Amino acid sequence: MNATIDNKVAGALELKDLCKSFGSGLSYTPVLHKAHFEARRGELLMLVGPSGCGKTTLLSILAGTLHADEGEVNVLGHPLHALSESQRTAFRSKHLGFIFQQFNLIPTIDVAENVSVPLLIQGLGNREARRRAVAMLERVGLGKRAHEKPLKLSGGEQQRVAIARALVHNPPLVLCDEPTSALDSENGVAVMELLREAANEPGRTVIVVTHDPRIYHYADRMAEMEDGRIFRVLSGAEEIRTHHPAF
């Protein structure tokens, strides 16, 4: 699962002076206000804050699925704010993996086919894509379930399938939106152990948006958001525990 990125890039990503709002007139809603954000290679960084503070909007801008109104978005050395829609789509398919709260698996195809999707998008043949998908499922402990349909799996198993799908094409950047909030403690731990392992891969960065204090101790750093801004970044377990003693 080795990820590869341009070694000339000092960090995995950097966002500068991001502003984003929705609507206009009386329905105008500012979401991000001159937000700064950076992430490093080889870390698991958590993005936390109250609902409505802009976390998901920030994650969508990182993924290139949403435009900022102002500011710069540099991801793995690519200025996403300056790329065309087709260029951003190509960038995502090669460099990014996504893990969602609700799994987003396709119920009509089997587990291995779900995991194969990023490889097929890149143009890999069906046979080789399935072989790699099954190998990745074995890595997450689900090799024997490759022929099952997703709805026959438990919630924890479905999230492990989603992790396999996110990692199968060896992306250097993995974005996770509330990956444990729909899971019980045991399955949440299993998912975070996999994400922690993924973050340890050379050159890879894992960013986790979360409300779940049960998993804070997995973070190398934590960026805290409020009112559309990053107001504090905590480094290391001791500093995170000082500000979040409940975890």
C-alpha positions as CSV (number, residue, x, y, z in Angstrom):
1,M,0.0,0.0,0.0
2,N,2.9,2.4,-0.5
3,A,1.8,5.8,-1.5
4,T,3.9,7.9,-3.9
5,I,4.0,11.7,-4.1
6,D,6.3,14.4,-5.4
7,N,9.2,14.5,-3.0
8,K,9.7,18.2,-3.7
9,V,6.5,19.0,-1.9
10,A,7.2,20.1,1.7
11,G,3.8,19.2,3.0
12,A,0.8,17.2,1.9
13,L,-1.5,20.2,1.6
14,E,-2.0,23.8,2.4
15,L,-5.0,26.0,2.3
16,K,-4.6,29.8,2.5
17,D,-7.2,32.5,3.3
18,L,-10.1,30.4,2.3
19,C,-13.5,32.0,2.2
20,K,-16.7,30.2,1.3
21,S,-20.4,31.2,1.5
22,F,-23.7,29.9,0.3
23,G,-26.8,31.7,-0.9
24,S,-27.2,35.4,-1.5
25,G,-29.3,38.3,-0.1
26,L,-31.2,37.4,3.0
27,S,-30.2,33.7,2.6
28,Y,-26.5,34.5,2.4
29,T,-24.5,32.2,4.8
30,P,-20.8,32.6,5.3
31,V,-19.1,29.3,6.2
32,L,-15.4,29.8,5.9
33,H,-13.6,33.0,6.9
34,K,-9.9,33.4,5.9
35,A,-9.3,29.8,7.0
36,H,-5.7,28.5,7.0
37,F,-5.0,24.8,7.1
38,E,-2.1,22.5,6.5
39,A,-1.3,18.8,6.8
40,R,2.0,16.9,6.7
41,R,3.1,13.7,5.1
42,G,2.9,10.6,7.2
43,E,0.4,11.9,9.8
44,L,-3.2,11.3,10.9
45,L,-4.7,14.7,11.4
46,M,-8.2,15.2,12.9
47,L,-10.4,18.1,12.1
48,V,-12.8,18.8,14.9
49,G,-15.4,21.4,15.9
50,P,-19.1,21.9,16.5
51,S,-21.7,21.2,13.8
52,G,-21.9,24.0,11.3
53,C,-18.4,25.3,11.9
54,G,-17.3,24.5,8.3
55,K,-15.5,21.1,8.7
56,T,-17.3,19.3,5.9
57,T,-17.1,22.3,3.6
58,L,-13.3,22.5,4.2
59,L,-13.0,18.7,3.4
60,S,-15.0,19.2,0.2
61,I,-12.7,22.0,-0.9
62,L,-9.7,19.8,-0.1
63,A,-11.2,17.1,-2.3
64,G,-11.8,19.5,-5.1
65,T,-15.5,18.9,-5.2
66,L,-16.3,22.4,-4.0
67,H,-14.9,25.7,-5.1
68,A,-13.7,28.3,-2.5
69,D,-14.9,31.9,-3.2
70,E,-11.4,33.1,-2.3
71,G,-8.0,31.7,-1.3
72,E,-5.6,29.0,-2.5
73,V,-5.8,25.3,-2.3
74,N,-2.5,23.4,-2.8
75,V,-2.8,19.6,-2.5
76,L,0.2,17.4,-3.1
77,G,1.8,20.2,-5.0
78,H,-1.2,20.8,-7.2
79,P,-3.0,24.2,-7.1
80,L,-6.6,22.9,-7.1
81,H,-8.0,26.4,-7.2
82,A,-6.4,26.8,-10.6
83,L,-7.4,23.5,-12.2
84,S,-10.3,22.9,-14.6
85,E,-13.1,20.6,-13.6
86,S,-11.7,17.7,-15.7
87,Q,-8.2,18.2,-14.2
88,R,-9.6,18.1,-10.7
89,T,-11.6,14.9,-11.5
90,A,-8.4,13.3,-12.8
91,F,-6.5,14.4,-9.8
92,R,-9.0,12.9,-7.4
93,S,-9.1,9.6,-9.1
94,K,-5.4,9.2,-8.9
95,H,-4.4,10.9,-5.6
96,L,-7.3,10.8,-3.2
97,G,-9.2,8.1,-1.3
98,F,-12.5,8.9,0.5
99,I,-14.2,7.3,3.5
100,F,-17.8,8.4,4.4
101,Q,-20.0,8.1,7.5
102,Q,-22.7,6.1,5.6
103,F,-20.2,3.9,3.7
104,N,-21.6,4.8,0.2
105,L,-21.3,1.2,-1.1
106,I,-23.2,0.1,-4.2
107,P,-25.7,-2.5,-2.9
108,T,-26.2,-4.3,-6.3
109,I,-22.6,-5.4,-6.8
110,D,-20.5,-7.6,-4.5
111,V,-17.9,-6.4,-2.1
112,A,-14.9,-7.0,-4.3
113,E,-16.6,-5.1,-7.2
114,N,-17.2,-2.2,-4.8
115,V,-13.5,-2.1,-3.9
116,S,-12.5,-2.3,-7.5
117,V,-14.3,0.9,-8.5
118,P,-11.3,3.3,-8.1
119,L,-9.1,0.9,-10.1
120,L,-11.6,0.6,-12.9
121,I,-11.9,4.4,-13.0
122,Q,-8.2,4.5,-13.6
123,G,-8.5,2.1,-16.5
124,L,-7.3,-1.1,-15.0
125,G,-8.8,-4.3,-16.5
126,N,-11.6,-6.1,-14.6
127,R,-9.6,-9.2,-13.8
128,E,-6.6,-7.3,-12.3
129,A,-8.8,-4.9,-10.6
130,R,-10.7,-7.7,-8.8
131,R,-7.4,-9.4,-7.9
132,R,-6.1,-6.3,-6.2
133,A,-9.5,-5.7,-4.6
134,V,-9.5,-9.1,-3.0
135,A,-6.0,-8.7,-1.8
136,M,-7.0,-5.4,-0.2
137,L,-10.0,-7.0,1.4
138,E,-7.7,-9.6,2.9
139,R,-5.7,-6.8,4.4
140,V,-8.7,-5.5,6.2
141,G,-9.8,-9.0,7.3
142,L,-12.6,-9.5,4.8
143,G,-11.1,-11.7,2.1
144,K,-13.7,-14.4,2.6
145,R,-16.6,-11.9,2.1
146,A,-15.4,-10.8,-1.3
147,H,-18.4,-12.4,-3.1
148,E,-21.0,-11.1,-0.6
149,K,-23.3,-8.1,-1.3
150,P,-22.7,-5.2,1.0
151,L,-26.1,-5.4,2.8
152,K,-25.2,-8.9,4.1
153,L,-22.3,-7.3,6.1
154,S,-22.5,-5.6,9.5
155,G,-22.0,-1.9,9.7
156,G,-18.4,-2.4,10.9
157,E,-17.7,-4.7,8.0
158,Q,-19.1,-2.3,5.5
159,Q,-16.9,0.5,6.8
160,R,-13.9,-1.8,6.5
161,V,-14.9,-2.4,2.8
162,A,-15.1,1.4,2.4
163,I,-11.6,1.6,3.8
164,A,-10.4,-1.0,1.4
165,R,-12.0,0.9,-1.5
166,A,-10.3,4.1,-0.4
167,L,-6.9,2.5,-0.2
168,V,-6.9,0.1,-3.1
169,H,-5.3,2.5,-5.6
170,N,-2.6,3.6,-3.1
171,P,-3.6,7.3,-2.7
172,P,-1.2,9.6,-0.9
173,L,-4.2,11.5,0.7
174,V,-7.1,9.8,2.4
175,L,-10.1,12.0,3.5
176,C,-12.5,10.6,6.1
177,D,-15.9,12.2,7.0
178,E,-17.1,10.9,10.4
179,P,-15.8,7.3,9.7
180,T,-16.8,6.0,13.2
181,S,-19.9,7.9,14.2
182,A,-22.3,5.2,12.9
183,L,-20.3,2.4,14.7
184,D,-20.1,1.0,18.2
185,S,-16.9,1.2,20.2
186,E,-15.5,-2.1,19.1
187,N,-16.0,-1.5,15.4
188,G,-14.8,2.1,15.8
189,V,-11.6,0.8,17.2
190,A,-11.2,-1.6,14.4
191,V,-11.7,1.1,11.8
192,M,-9.3,3.5,13.5
193,E,-6.6,0.9,13.8
194,L,-6.8,0.4,10.0
195,L,-6.7,4.2,9.4
196,R,-3.8,4.5,11.8
197,E,-1.9,1.8,9.9
198,A,-2.7,3.6,6.6
199,A,-1.3,6.8,8.0
200,N,1.9,5.1,8.8
201,E,2.6,4.3,5.2
202,P,5.4,6.4,3.8
203,G,4.2,9.6,2.2
204,R,0.6,9.2,3.1
205,T,-1.6,11.6,4.9
206,V,-5.0,10.7,6.5
207,I,-7.4,13.5,7.5
208,V,-10.4,12.6,9.7
209,V,-13.3,14.9,10.3
210,T,-14.9,13.7,13.5
211,H,-17.2,14.5,16.5
212,D,-16.1,11.3,18.2
213,P,-13.9,11.9,21.3
214,R,-13.4,8.1,21.6
215,I,-10.9,8.2,18.7
216,Y,-9.0,11.4,19.5
217,H,-6.0,9.4,20.8
218,Y,-5.3,8.1,17.3
219,A,-4.4,11.6,16.1
220,D,-0.9,12.9,15.5
221,R,-2.3,16.4,15.4
222,M,-5.7,17.9,15.8
223,A,-7.0,21.1,14.1
224,E,-9.9,22.7,15.9
225,M,-12.5,24.7,14.0
226,E,-14.9,27.3,15.1
227,D,-16.9,29.9,13.2
228,G,-15.3,29.0,9.9
229,R,-11.7,29.2,11.1
230,I,-9.0,27.0,12.4
231,F,-8.4,28.6,15.8
232,R,-6.0,26.0,17.3
233,V,-3.8,23.1,16.3
234,L,-2.7,20.6,18.9
235,S,0.3,18.3,18.4
236,G,0.8,15.0,20.1
237,A,-1.3,12.9,22.5
238,E,-0.3,14.9,25.6
239,E,-1.3,18.2,24.2
240,I,-4.5,16.8,22.8
241,R,-5.4,15.2,26.2
242,T,-4.7,18.5,28.0
243,H,-7.4,20.2,26.0
244,H,-9.7,17.2,25.7
245,P,-9.2,15.3,29.0
246,A,-12.4,13.2,28.4
247,F,-10.7,11.1,25.8
